[in-house]
């Protein structure tokens, strides 16, 4: 029954099931909506069953479609791994490298790494997808990307997924962002988190970053007085510059700072660990290995440029032992 089925139809079916819409799938795949419909219709004809339940609101897999989707996910991931393993065996310096990157990394240290990669491997085609870890890691597991630049906060980290292998690139110590002409900035001293309890705060929206910040404030004995929420660090620092409030940000956000100063944050174990994730046991091309090493170098250079004094900082070991 499966003999001769075009893998393109499988990818189209998977995307429609993910998006819940033929139109959204067409946009994601950068093809026309009629082409998506034709691929799915042809696949259903070849299999002799209905895979998707169509309605005016949302498209959902039928029971047969759900069962088939699980097989398709495994098949497409294995095909991706097989292609990469063959490239490794041939010591290939060409092909496609797909990278999922969280937004602040995409705006700071990743472009420099991509530039170095393109010089080293001019025949490698590069694709970058903007995605935070909750979106990037499922894409990685599904075989839609080859590497994911991600982050984690040790204080709120979940158990690692055994299907993934993550290599830490750097520990990014969090900093307090204040207006450059404010008394705190002019003093330049490290800031104890508990002393910020009465300040107005600019914080991330619902996310792992927000969960880690909330937990750090809880441990410091207060709930922040939130005046604004944004997941855009550039916007966050703009609000700080305007005197709307203060913010706690990773040091890579220094790349967006203008009339804002970042000060060391003390009395807390709030740190963000930046890493590169790949599928566990998967083959790695020379370009993948080179990209990982180059990302570590460019991130290290960025953090060194954004470095500040470390007096009074709390070690980041045994986070989980703290109440």
N, C-alpha and C positions, 0 to 999 in steps of 0.2 A: 504493500500500500504506500509506503514511504519512498519507494524507489523512484528516482528522477525528480523529486520535489526540489524546487529552487530554494536555496537557503534565504534568498531575499524575501520570499513570501513568509518564511518563518520569522524573520526579523520584523517585518511589517505587522504580522499578527501579534507578536509580542508587544510592539509599541502601541498598537490599538488597545490591547488589554491593559497596558500600564496607564495610558492616558484616559481611557474611558470615552474616547471620541475619535472618529475618523479624521475630523478636521485638525484636532490637536496633534494626532499622530503624524499627519501630513506636514504640519509645521515643524515638528521635531525632526522628521526625516528629511525635510527640505525637498519634498516631492509634491505633486498635485493630489488633491483629495480624491478625484476619480481614480488615479493610479493606485492609491491605497485600497479603495473599495474593490478594484479589479483583482488585486493580489489576494485579498482575503476571500473573495468569491471563488477564485480559481483554486485556492487551497482547500476550501470546503468541498468543492466539487471533486477534487482529487482524493480527499479523504472519505468522502461519502457521508459526511455528517455536518451538522451546524455547530460552529465553534463559538459564535457570538450572538448574544441576544440584543437585537436592536430596539431602541425606544427613542422617543423625542427628547428625552432628558440625558440618558447616558447609555453607553454600550457596555455590556457586561459579558464575561465568558459564560457559556453554558456549562453544565457539569462535565460534558465531554471536553469543552474548551479549557476548563480548569485543569483537568488531567493532562491534556495535551500540552498546555502551557508549562507545566512542571518539567515535562520531557524536553520541550524546546529550550528552556532556560539552561538545562544541563548540557544539551547538545551544542548550543551556540558557544557556551563557555569552553567546552572541550575542544571545539574547532579552533577557537582563539588560542588556546594553550598549545594545540598541535602546531599551528602556524608559527608561533613564537619559538617552540622547541626546535623546529626545523631551521629557523633563522639562526638560533644559537649554534646548532651543529655545523651550520655553514659559515659561522662567524660573520653573519650578515651585518653590513653597515648601511643597509637600506631598509625600506618598509615603512610602517606606520607606527608612531608612538602617540598614544592617547593619554592625556594627563588631566585628572580632576584636581582642582585647586580651590581652596577657600578664598573668598574675595580679597581680604587684606594681603594675603600672600601674592595673589595675582596682580595686585597693585604695587607691590614692593620688590621682593627679592626674586620672584620667579622669572620676570622678563629678562633679567640679566643672564640667568641660567639657560634660558631658551636660546638667547643670542649666542652663547658659547657653544651650545649643542649644535646649532645650525652651521657653525664654522667647522666643528669637528666632524660632523656627519651630514654633509650637504645633501645626501640622497635620502635622508630620512624625512618623511612627511610628518609634520607635527600637528596635533589637534589638542586644544585646551578647552576644558569645560569648567565653567565657574560653578562650584558647588561646595557647600559646607559639609562636614563629615556625615551628618545623618542622611544626606542625599548621595554623597560621593562613594561611601563604602558599599551600599547596595549596588551601585553602578559597577564598582570594581568586582564584586562577587559574581555579578551577572556577565562579566566579560566585556562590558561596554567601554571600559577604560583599562589601561595597563598599569598605571600607578596613580595613587591618590596622595596629594599633599594634604595632611590633616593635622588636627591638634586634639589635645585632651587636657583636662584639668585633673591632676591626681586626687584632689579632695572630693570630686564627684564622679570619678571614672567608673565605668561599668567593667565587668570582667572582660578580658580580651577575647575576641572571636578566634577560635582555633583555626578557622579557615583563612585567616589573614596573618601576614608577617609584617610587623611594623618596625621600622628602624628610626630611632629618635635622631633628629637633626640638631636640636638645641632646646634648652630650657629658657623660655622667655619670661623673665621676672616682670611682674606687673608693676605699673608706675601710676602715680597720681598726676593727672593733668590739671594744671592751674593756669590762669592768665599770667603772661610773662611779667606784668608790672604789679602783680599782687604781692602782699607782704610775704606770703609763703615762698613765692618764686624768688624774691629778692634775698630772703634768708638762705634759701638753698638747702636747708637741712632735710634729712629723711623724715617722712611723715608717718606717724603711728596711725594705723587704721581706726582705732577706737576714738581718736581725736576728731574724726570727721563726722561723728554722729549727728551733729546739729547743722551740717552743711546741706545745701540743695544739691541733688545728684542728677546727673545725666547717665542713664544706664542702657545696656542692650535690651532689646525686646526678648520675648520668650526664646530661649536658646540654651545651649550648654554654658556659654559665657555668662548668661544671666544667672543660671543655677549656681555656678561656682562663686559668683559675686555675692549672691544672697546667702550662701553658706558661710562665706568668709565674714560677712557682716553679722550673721547670727552668732558665730563663734566669738566675735568681738563685742557682743552684747547689745546690738542695736539693729533697727530696721532703717534703711536709708529713706530720706525724704526725697522722693522721686519727682522731678519737675519735667523731665523729658525722657523719651525712649527712642533709641535708634540703633540699628545694627550697622550703620555706616560710620566708620571711625573718622572719616574726613568731616562728616556732618557733626559728629560728636565733638570733635576738637574745635570746630567753628562755633558751636554753642558755648564751649568753655571760653574761647577767646572773647566772645561777646559778653561774658560775665553772667551767663544764665545759671551756671552751676559748675561743679567739678566732676571729674570722671576718672575711673580707674581703667587703664588701657594697657595692652601689651607694648613692649618697647618698639616693636616694628611700626607702631602707629606714629613714632617720631618722624617718619617720612612725610606725614601729612601736617606736621606742626608748623605753624607760622609764629604768631604772637602768643604762643603757648609754651610752657615749660613742663617737662616731665621730671618728677621727683621720686626718689626711691620710696617704696611702700614697705613699712616695717610692721612687726607685731602680727604677721599673718603668713600662712604658707600658700598664699594664692599665687600660683604660677601656671603658665601654659606651656605644655610640652609639644613642640612642633615635630612632626615626623613624616615619613613616606611609607605608605602601605602598599603591599602587593599581595597577590594570592599566594597562600602558603604552598610550597612545593612546586610552584609554577616556574617554567623556564624563563630566564632573563636574557635579553639581547644585550650586546655591548652598549647600545645606545641607552638602554634602561639603566645599566650600571653607571654609565658616565653621567647621566642625568641626575641620579641620586647623589653622587659625589659632588657634582657641581652645585646642586641645590644647597648642600651642606656648606659649601664654601661661600656662596653668595649670601646665605642667611647669616653666617658667622661675621662676614664683613659688615652687614647692615646692623647687627646687634652691637658690634664693636663701636661703630660710629654713633650709636644711640646710647652708649654705656654711661652709667653714672656711678657715684660712690656707693659702696655696699655696706657702710657702717650700720650695724644693728640689724642686718637682715637675718631672717630665721631660716635654718637649713630646710630643704624640701624633703628630707627623708622621713620615713614612717608617718606619712600623712594620715593613713587610715587608723592609726592608733589614737589620734586625737578625738575627743568627744565632739 
